[in-house]
């Protein structure tokens, strides 16, 4: 079971994205497996939000909790401060431990990232490249509507970079790299 906590996209738009993806996959909306908390306009410091999340979840209720995007949970934290971002990552870790779930978050690139390595393109502190166990960075390929996916794995076997192509409403893996 997945809990997706959406801080960015309007509720009606998010709902339509899920419908479009399910139609394209030829499946029913997995209402018993996917739960969405639409909290756009209700962003808060994760330190304040964490107890509320924990109160709402039973241990083991979800296998995966997604925060999108993570910057909506900074509160007064400075994205460029390693110490302040480390406290944010500690809050994420606490949620994982207290719920016995994996936690995923979406993050953005900094401006002017150029030819740096994938994980070095992330906005803010390098804590975002050092703390997570797995990182999947997506950046443009030379072909239109194609993205290069660069996985970085801490505890798992390496995954070679690969490409996906945007074919609304899905990203499909391509043979080209």
Number of C-alpha atoms within 10 A of each C-alpha: 16 19 20 19 18 22 22 19 15 13 16 9 10 15 13 11 15 15 16 16 17 16 13 12 11 9 10 10 14 12 9 8 11 14 15 16 12 18 15 14 11 11 17 17 16 22 16 12 13 17 12 11 13 15 9 9 14 12 15 12 13 18 16 18 21 17 21 17 17 20 22 19 20 18 15 9 15 13 19 13 13 15 14 17 21 17 15 22 17 14 18 22 16 15 20 19 13 14 20 16 20 16 21 19 16 12 17 14 16 12 9 8 13 9 8 10 11 20 19 18 21 20 18 20 18 18 19 19 18 13 15 17 11 15 20 15 22 21 14 13 16 10 10 9 12 22 22 22 22 19 18 21 14 13 8 9 8 10 12 9 14 16 20 21 19 14 10 11 15 15 15 13 15 14 9 12 14
